[in-house]
């Protein structure tokens, strides 16, 4: 009574296919596969060396500074009420 046999799982699978349909299950499977792939890619990017991470913001700051020098932005600060 503790574990289900293969026949129990086949009946459950048949009911799931009848309720949701094969097209919807295929879409869910594709979405799940894409999510797993995105997660793996994110883990690879997160495991990059610290040298790579330190170089990227420096380049980004340099690019921002040159564009800020060309066009000054006027901003007026207002006190909190």
N, C-alpha and C positions, 0 to 999 in steps of 0.2 A: 504494500500500500504506500510505501515511501517514495518509490520512483515510478515514472510513467514509462510504458512500453512504447515501441516504435509506432504501434497502431494508434495510440492516444495522440501522439504528435502529428501523425498524418491526418487524423480527423480535425485537429485544431488548425492545421495548415489549410485544409480544404474549406473550412468555415471562414477563415480569414480571406482567402481568395474569393469566395462567394460574396462576402460582405463588401470588400473594398474594390475588387476587380483587378485584373492584371495590369492595366495601364497605370492605375494609381500606385500600385505596389512598385512598378518599374520606375516611376517618377520619384518615389520615396527612396528607392535604392540608389538612384543617380544622385540625389541630393545628399544622401548620407556619404556616398563615396567622395563627392566633391568636398564635403566638410572634413573628412578624414585627410584628404590630400592637402587641403589648406592648413590643417593643424600640423601636419608633418613639415610642410614648408615653413611655417612659423617657428617650429622648433629648431629647424636648421638655421634660420636667420637669428634666432635667439642665442644659438651656440657659437656665433661668429666671435673672432678674437676681439679683445678690447681695443686693439690698435685700429681696427677697421671702424669701430664705433666712434672713436675720438676724432678721426680724420674727417668723417662726414659732417658733423656740425660746424667744424672750422670752415669748411668750404661753403657751407650754407650761410654762415655769418658773413663771410667775405662777399658773397653775391648780394646779400641784402644790404650791406653797407654801401656798395657802389650804387645801387639803385636809390638809396636814401639820399645820397649826396647830390644826385641829379635833381630831385624834386622834393623840396622841403614840405612838410605837412604842418599846417597851423592847427593847434589844439588849444582849447580853453578849458582849464580845470574849474570845476564848480565844487563848492564845499558840500558835504553831506548834510542833509536836513534832518 
